[in-house]
Amino acid sequence: QVHLVESGGGLVQAGGSLRLSCAASGRTFSSASVGWFRQAPGKERDFVASISGSGSNTYDADSVKRRFTISRDNAKNTVNLQMNMLKPEDTAVYYCAAKYSLLEKIFVSKNEYAYWGPGTQVTVSS
């Protein structure tokens, strides 16, 4: 079992930056692929970015490429999402999720992830 908690959300103006963190406790975190997802009101929960257990593989959704960067520090059991050049359409609740896998790969589908944090709100004003 692993427990995830997101932090770093808030209100920011368009063009600004935020850094989200996902802190894990419990099971060994370095063997888990981690994904960030977001959900705006009335919409589906969408994939944002994913990183493999060692951090060697990452993948970003097209909508955030060249603006968001996912990284991890397994010594601190954290995964971060650096968000730059934020847009109003980035407004959503952001969730981190973990999937334990023997494979060093990323996962895009939210259905792959067994563990989820409670989410953190990101609001981008125009």
URRAGI-V647092 format. One line per field, one symbol per residue. ss: DSSP state (a for helix, b for strand, c for the rest). psi: psi as a letter, one per 40 degrees, with the letter a starting at -180 (. if undefined). A space follows every 10 residues. Layout:
ss->???
psi->???
This chain:
ss->cbbbbbbccb bbbccccbbb bbbbbbcccc cbbbbbbbbc ccccbbbbbb bccccccbbb caaacccbbb bbbccccbbb bbbccccaaa cbbbbbbbbb ccccccccca aaccbbcccb bbbbbc
psi->iihhhiieia hiiheaiihi ihhiibihde ehihihiihi heiihiidii iideedhihi ideeiedihi iigddefihi hhhifiidee hihhiiiihh ieigiihdhd edhdhiieih hhhhi.
